[in-house]
Amino acid sequence: MKRRFFALSLGGLLMLTLLLAGVSMLPAHRAYAASACQTTPSDANCDGQDPVATGCGSDGTTLITASIGTGTVAVRYSPTCKSAWAHTTNGTSVVLQATIARASGLSYSSSFVTGTGVKSPLVYIGGHQQVQACGYVGNANGVGGTSGCTSWVTY
């Protein structure tokens, strides 16, 4: 009995020593590297990139919206990435398209068949450039849909 008590006490002492030394028995938290668009926003690092995969969507804010049929299209902006994207949504699953356009003529689009939301790729707008989001909301076969755009916004 004494031997068992000693083993438990030794184990407890070892745990206490590790805790006091700041060593955790839990797995370490994995930190993910920031994307190039987050660390060094530019045309080269941001244009055409996915807002979610780059991490730019995590601090996105809505600058302007417009109703299109039963859905909505919005210009979303990430202050960290200094980039914008279009986000088209609809409450029910339909054919969707989202297009972001920069006044300079650069634009990107994404489509989603039978979904409730779609995001366009990013356009870098650091330096106060104008952007506009356009969207399309159609029925399941893509016929008879409605399209529309937000006003141009400078950010």
C-alpha positions in Angstrom: 0.0 0.0 0.0 2.8 2.4 0.8 4.5 1.7 -2.5 1.3 2.6 -4.5 0.9 5.8 -2.5 4.5 6.7 -3.3 4.0 6.1 -7.0 0.8 8.3 -7.1 2.6 11.0 -5.1 5.6 10.9 -7.5 3.2 11.2 -10.5 1.4 14.0 -8.8 4.7 15.8 -8.0 5.8 15.4 -11.6 2.5 16.9 -12.9 2.8 19.8 -10.5 6.4 20.4 -11.5 5.4 20.5 -15.2 2.5 22.8 -14.6 4.6 25.2 -12.5 7.3 25.1 -15.3 4.6 26.1 -17.8 4.7 22.8 -19.7 1.2 21.9 -21.0 0.1 18.3 -21.4 -2.4 19.4 -24.0 -1.6 19.5 -27.7 -0.2 22.9 -28.8 -2.6 25.2 -30.7 -1.7 25.4 -34.3 -1.2 28.9 -35.7 -1.9 29.3 -39.4 0.3 31.6 -41.4 -1.3 34.7 -42.7 -1.8 34.9 -46.5 0.3 37.2 -48.7 -2.9 39.2 -49.2 -3.2 39.8 -45.5 0.4 40.6 -44.8 1.2 42.6 -48.0 -2.0 43.7 -49.7 -1.5 44.5 -53.3 -2.8 43.8 -56.8 -0.3 40.9 -57.2 -1.2 39.3 -53.8 -5.0 39.8 -53.7 -6.5 40.1 -57.2 -8.5 37.0 -58.1 -7.9 35.3 -54.7 -10.6 33.6 -52.7 -11.8 35.8 -49.8 -12.2 32.8 -47.4 -9.0 30.9 -48.3 -6.9 34.1 -47.9 -8.5 34.8 -44.5 -9.7 38.2 -45.8 -13.4 37.2 -45.2 -12.8 37.1 -41.4 -12.8 40.8 -41.0 -15.1 41.6 -43.9 -17.7 44.4 -43.6 -20.6 45.2 -45.9 -20.2 48.6 -47.7 -23.4 48.6 -49.8 -26.2 46.2 -50.8 -28.8 46.0 -53.5 -31.9 43.8 -53.8 -32.1 41.5 -56.8 -35.3 39.5 -57.2 -35.6 37.4 -54.1 -31.9 37.9 -53.2 -29.3 40.4 -52.3 -25.9 41.4 -53.7 -23.3 43.2 -51.5 -19.9 44.8 -51.8 -17.9 43.3 -48.9 -14.5 44.8 -47.8 -11.6 43.6 -45.7 -9.6 46.4 -44.1 -6.7 44.0 -43.4 -6.5 42.9 -47.1 -7.6 46.3 -48.5 -9.7 44.2 -50.9 -13.4 43.8 -51.9 -15.6 41.1 -53.2 -19.2 40.6 -54.2 -21.5 38.4 -52.2 -24.8 37.3 -53.6 -27.3 35.5 -51.3 -30.8 34.1 -51.4 -32.9 32.5 -48.8 -33.6 29.4 -50.9 -31.3 27.3 -53.0 -31.1 28.7 -56.5 -28.6 29.5 -59.3 -26.4 32.5 -58.1 -23.7 34.6 -59.6 -21.5 37.3 -57.9 -19.3 39.7 -59.8 -17.0 42.4 -58.4 -15.8 45.1 -60.7 -13.2 47.8 -60.2 -13.6 51.1 -62.0 -10.4 50.4 -63.8 -12.1 47.6 -65.7 -10.8 44.6 -63.7 -13.6 42.2 -62.7 -14.1 38.7 -61.3 -17.1 36.4 -61.1 -18.2 33.2 -59.4 -21.3 31.1 -60.0 -23.0 28.6 -57.9 -25.7 26.2 -59.1 -28.4 25.5 -56.5 -26.9 27.3 -53.5 -27.9 30.0 -51.1 -24.8 32.2 -51.3 -21.7 32.8 -53.6 -18.7 35.0 -53.2 -16.6 36.5 -56.1 -12.8 36.5 -55.9 -11.1 39.5 -54.4 -10.1 42.8 -56.1 -7.5 44.9 -54.4 -8.8 48.5 -53.8 -6.1 50.0 -51.6 -5.8 53.6 -52.6 -9.5 54.6 -52.7 -10.7 53.0 -55.8 -14.4 52.6 -56.9 -16.0 49.1 -56.9 -19.4 47.7 -57.7 -21.0 44.3 -57.1 -23.4 42.7 -59.5 -25.4 39.6 -58.9 -27.8 37.2 -60.5 -30.5 35.1 -58.8 -32.2 32.5 -61.0 -34.4 29.5 -60.6 -33.0 26.0 -60.4 -32.7 25.7 -64.2 -31.1 29.2 -64.6 -34.0 30.6 -66.7 -36.0 33.6 -65.7 -33.7 35.0 -63.2 -33.1 38.6 -62.0 -29.8 40.5 -62.1 -28.8 43.8 -60.6 -25.9 45.8 -59.3 -25.0 48.0 -56.3 -24.1 51.6 -56.9 -20.4 52.3 -57.3 -18.7 52.8 -54.0 -15.3 54.4 -53.2 -13.4 52.9 -50.3 
